[in-house]
Amino acid sequence: MAEVKLIGVWKMFGDFAAVKDMNLHVKDGEFMILLGPSGCGKTTTLRMISG
């Protein structure tokens, strides 16, 4: 299995910060969910993780 760790991650689109200073740690065997309103950076975060 794999572990996912993000430390201080940012994603900018021009002057707009879609993801700002995000920390996330998902250990091997854990499940997690990204939950939030439209436009808060959920899809952007998953795209950064998946490459």
Backbone as ProteinMPNN parsed JSONL, in Angstrom:
{"seq_chain_A": "MAEVKLIGVWKMFGDFAAVKDMNLHVKDGEFMILLGPSGCGKTTTLRMISG", "coords_chain_A": {"N_chain_A": [[0.841, -1.182, 0.0], [0.241, 2.384, 0.136], [1.328, 5.582, 1.368], [0.162, 8.886, 1.859], [1.417, 12.102, 1.961], [1.243, 15.485, 2.431], [2.843, 18.546, 2.758], [2.682, 21.822, 3.535], [1.621, 22.597, 1.007], [0.952, 24.434, -1.945], [-1.125, 25.793, -4.536], [-1.289, 27.788, -7.245], [-3.218, 29.79, -9.441], [-2.464, 32.009, -11.534], [-2.889, 34.978, -9.827], [-4.527, 33.87, -7.966], [-4.983, 31.809, -5.199], [-5.618, 28.564, -5.201], [-5.211, 26.379, -3.569], [-3.901, 26.668, -0.403], [-1.143, 26.542, 1.595], [-1.456, 23.807, 2.547], [-1.699, 20.968, 4.636], [-1.573, 17.484, 4.898], [-2.013, 14.162, 5.925], [-2.27, 10.907, 5.173], [-2.35, 7.797, 6.309], [-1.087, 4.486, 5.585], [-3.593, 2.218, 4.729], [-5.647, 3.772, 5.765], [-8.713, 5.562, 5.231], [-9.912, 8.496, 3.664], [-11.733, 11.577, 3.246], [-12.395, 14.331, 1.16], [-14.141, 17.1, 1.822], [-16.208, 19.801, 1.122], [-17.321, 23.127, 0.14], [-18.233, 24.12, -3.238], [-15.536, 25.002, -5.297], [-13.511, 25.135, -3.379], [-11.097, 23.803, -3.592], [-10.915, 21.021, -3.652], [-10.89, 19.179, -5.914], [-8.627, 20.162, -7.233], [-6.639, 19.58, -5.332], [-6.731, 16.741, -5.334], [-5.94, 16.292, -7.968], [-3.312, 17.248, -7.865], [-2.184, 15.34, -6.15], [-2.473, 13.011, -7.666], [-0.891, 13.521, -9.817]], "CA_chain_A": [[0.0, 0.0, 0.0], [0.982, 3.638, 0.049], [1.027, 6.66, 2.297], [0.131, 10.198, 1.207], [1.764, 13.174, 2.892], [1.424, 16.811, 1.848], [3.298, 19.491, 3.772], [2.804, 23.196, 3.048], [1.369, 22.596, -0.436], [0.245, 25.564, -2.548], [-1.404, 25.751, -5.981], [-1.709, 29.115, -7.695], [-3.669, 30.044, -10.806], [-2.239, 33.452, -11.616], [-2.843, 35.573, -8.488], [-5.511, 33.181, -7.127], [-4.499, 30.608, -4.505], [-6.657, 27.534, -5.141], [-4.86, 25.62, -2.365], [-2.93, 27.518, 0.282], [-0.461, 26.019, 2.778], [-2.211, 22.629, 2.973], [-1.024, 19.816, 5.228], [-2.439, 16.308, 4.895], [-1.284, 12.909, 6.114], [-3.139, 9.733, 5.122], [-1.49, 6.637, 6.549], [-1.389, 3.237, 4.898], [-4.791, 1.545, 5.214], [-6.675, 4.733, 6.167], [-9.575, 6.174, 4.231], [-10.183, 9.902, 3.965], [-12.656, 12.241, 2.339], [-12.285, 15.785, 1.047], [-15.506, 17.602, 1.842], [-16.265, 21.247, 1.207], [-18.151, 23.778, -0.873], [-17.721, 24.26, -4.594], [-14.465, 25.978, -5.477], [-12.595, 25.237, -2.234], [-9.812, 23.184, -3.901], [-10.939, 19.552, -3.519], [-10.436, 18.551, -7.157], [-7.249, 20.603, -7.457], [-5.795, 18.799, -4.43], [-6.654, 15.368, -5.837], [-5.141, 16.313, -9.198], [-1.907, 17.373, -7.477], [-1.762, 14.059, -5.591], [-2.409, 11.989, -8.716], [0.167, 13.875, -10.756]], "C_chain_A": [[0.884, 1.241, 0.0], [0.501, 4.617, 1.109], [1.058, 7.962, 1.523], [0.436, 11.25, 2.262], [1.998, 14.456, 2.102], [1.818, 17.75, 2.978], [3.483, 20.855, 3.125], [2.556, 23.355, 1.558], [0.547, 23.818, -0.852], [-0.023, 25.258, -4.012], [-1.991, 27.102, -6.362], [-2.174, 29.054, -9.142], [-3.585, 31.552, -10.992], [-2.059, 34.005, -10.206], [-3.773, 34.868, -7.502], [-4.914, 31.912, -6.517], [-5.645, 29.61, -4.378], [-6.461, 26.644, -3.916], [-3.74, 26.395, -1.695], [-2.438, 26.854, 1.567], [-1.184, 24.81, 3.377], [-1.293, 21.545, 3.518], [-2.018, 18.668, 5.294], [-1.566, 15.074, 5.072], [-2.302, 11.776, 6.176], [-2.228, 8.515, 5.222], [-1.974, 5.429, 5.761], [-2.602, 2.564, 5.543], [-5.901, 2.47, 5.664], [-7.503, 5.164, 4.961], [-9.784, 7.618, 4.64], [-11.129, 10.457, 2.924], [-12.336, 13.728, 2.333], [-13.705, 16.311, 0.882], [-15.475, 19.112, 1.98], [-17.108, 21.822, 0.093], [-17.459, 23.836, -2.232], [-16.635, 25.33, -4.641], [-13.466, 26.061, -4.343], [-11.268, 24.512, -2.446], [-9.769, 21.671, -3.784], [-10.371, 18.865, -4.752], [-8.994, 18.926, -7.457], [-6.285, 19.804, -6.59], [-5.637, 17.37, -4.929], [-5.845, 15.288, -7.122], [-3.657, 16.456, -8.885], [-1.376, 16.051, -6.93], [-1.554, 13.027, -6.697], [-1.354, 12.284, -9.774], [-0.393, 14.269, -12.055]], "O_chain_A": [[2.106, 1.157, -0.12], [-0.591, 4.482, 1.662], [1.885, 8.134, 0.627], [-0.196, 11.292, 3.318], [2.848, 14.502, 1.213], [1.192, 17.748, 4.038], [4.345, 21.024, 2.262], [3.214, 24.167, 0.908], [-0.426, 24.183, -0.191], [0.75, 24.55, -4.657], [-3.046, 27.503, -5.869], [-1.589, 28.349, -9.965], [-4.515, 32.283, -10.651], [-1.18, 33.557, -9.47], [-3.807, 35.227, -6.325], [-4.404, 31.049, -7.232], [-6.537, 29.785, -3.548], [-7.432, 26.207, -3.298], [-2.746, 26.74, -2.334], [-3.208, 26.631, 2.501], [-1.488, 24.791, 4.57], [-0.249, 21.244, 2.94], [-3.167, 18.852, 5.697], [-0.51, 14.954, 4.45], [-3.096, 11.694, 7.112], [-1.434, 8.244, 4.321], [-3.125, 5.368, 5.33], [-2.634, 2.365, 6.758], [-7.009, 2.002, 5.926], [-7.037, 5.13, 3.822], [-9.829, 7.93, 5.83], [-11.304, 9.877, 1.852], [-12.04, 14.313, 3.375], [-14.384, 15.993, -0.094], [-14.793, 19.646, 2.854], [-17.56, 21.099, -0.794], [-16.252, 23.625, -2.341], [-16.795, 26.422, -4.095], [-12.639, 26.973, -4.331], [-10.391, 24.584, -1.585], [-8.685, 21.088, -3.815], [-9.458, 18.047, -4.636], [-8.216, 18.078, -7.894], [-5.225, 19.393, -7.062], [-4.525, 16.84, -4.946], [-5.133, 14.307, -7.341], [-2.825, 15.852, -9.562], [-0.238, 15.679, -7.216], [-0.587, 12.266, -6.674], [-0.969, 11.398, -10.537], [0.355, 14.602, -12.975]]}, "name": "protein", "num_of_chains": 1, "seq": "MAEVKLIGVWKMFGDFAAVKDMNLHVKDGEFMILLGPSGCGKTTTLRMISG"}
